[in-house]
Amino acid sequence: MIYREAGQFKTSYGADQAMLPIAQDRWVIGVVVAVMLVVVPYISNEYMLQAVLIPFLILALAAIGLNLLTGYAGQLSLGTAAFMAVGGYMAYKFTTMFPGLNLIVVFLLSGVCAAGVGLVFGIPSLRIKGFYLAVATLAAQFFLNWTFNKVPWFYNYNPSGTITMPPRELFGVMAGGPEATAETRYLIALVVVVLLTFVAKNFVRGRVGRSWMAIRDMDIAAEIIGFRPYQTKLLAFAISSFYCGVAGAMYFCLYLGSAESEAYSIDLSFEVLFMVIIGGLGSLLGSFLGAAFIVLLPIFLTNAPQLVGLTLPIDVQKHIELMVFGGLIVYFLIVEPRGLARLWQIAKEKLRRWPFPY
């Protein structure tokens, strides 16, 4: 009853093809964004912002980047963390070489650098696909991590090989470095993620998104009807790498503050891949749901024994957490292979048909 389209008439093609054609969706999205922007920074403590919300937003952006490539364009990739590393290290170079450069511009330039690297490693997609392409992107993971670890220029010849975010202001407010507050860094991450999600939504619902999905579903048929597979695949790699690069720059500047190449290891690539699979392939909402699942579940499992009055050794607690975490991932994949976004879609359809949901 509260989620029906009755009385909502669309009088133009633009209204029918709107990003959120149902008024209830617009209200919910607007309320959620307003609450996260206005209420959350003032009711959350530093732990909640620094350990939960900031990594959630950044990893959700990385998941969107991978989802554009794998979920919409159908190109498998295991090198997400490598492109994030490009963004992180280039953000460090930009902030140290150009001290007066705006932090948002640093993020965008880092994403552009990652897009260029993504184009290079996307070239194999013109000849191979499937698991062979996944292996090719996995090579990017090892090569780029080795490069950032062995070439001193990337970490300014620091003997420790560590990159550290210098103090940086944004519109007169300290936004980077140890002096930046968690509230400021959270708000910057939120604004960047919301804007880039809006851009990604317009990509996937337009001509570019239709070409990606045509190549994903059947590349030979897509080429026959006029789509250009080479340009389409390279564009998918470039845009996906741009999003991952921006996420990597934010991961370094807003979350870690100080990092080595191991911060962007292959474990991070698999973590983002799990977010996309659990959340739902080909769904921007699924990227957020998957990121929430991956970020929040380990925290819940860590604190669950204390809630019931159990005190376990740290190593036993960690092993139980890994086993439960892996089991829940397998369970979700069996119950709903199309991810959490599909469960949300089913719930919405039942609301639209209530009280006759079946």
Secondary structure as GFF3:
##gff-version 3
##sequence-region A 1 358
A	DSSP	alpha_helix	13	16	.	.	.	ID=ss1
A	DSSP	alpha_helix	23	34	.	.	.	ID=ss2
A	DSSP	pi_helix	35	39	.	.	.	ID=ss3
A	DSSP	alpha_helix	40	43	.	.	.	ID=ss4
A	DSSP	alpha_helix	46	47	.	.	.	ID=ss5
A	DSSP	pi_helix	48	53	.	.	.	ID=ss6
A	DSSP	alpha_helix	54	67	.	.	.	ID=ss7
A	DSSP	pi_helix	68	72	.	.	.	ID=ss8
A	DSSP	alpha_helix	80	97	.	.	.	ID=ss9
A	DSSP	alpha_helix	103	122	.	.	.	ID=ss10
A	DSSP	three_ten_helix	123	126	.	.	.	ID=ss11
A	DSSP	alpha_helix	131	150	.	.	.	ID=ss12
A	DSSP	three_ten_helix	152	155	.	.	.	ID=ss13
A	DSSP	beta_strand	163	164	.	.	.	ID=ss14
A	DSSP	beta_strand	168	170	.	.	.	ID=ss15
A	DSSP	beta_strand	173	176	.	.	.	ID=ss16
A	DSSP	alpha_helix	182	204	.	.	.	ID=ss17
A	DSSP	alpha_helix	207	217	.	.	.	ID=ss18
A	DSSP	alpha_helix	219	224	.	.	.	ID=ss19
A	DSSP	alpha_helix	229	250	.	.	.	ID=ss20
A	DSSP	pi_helix	251	256	.	.	.	ID=ss21
A	DSSP	beta_strand	258	259	.	.	.	ID=ss22
A	DSSP	three_ten_helix	261	264	.	.	.	ID=ss23
A	DSSP	alpha_helix	266	279	.	.	.	ID=ss24
A	DSSP	alpha_helix	284	307	.	.	.	ID=ss25
A	DSSP	alpha_helix	314	335	.	.	.	ID=ss26
A	DSSP	alpha_helix	340	353	.	.	.	ID=ss27
###
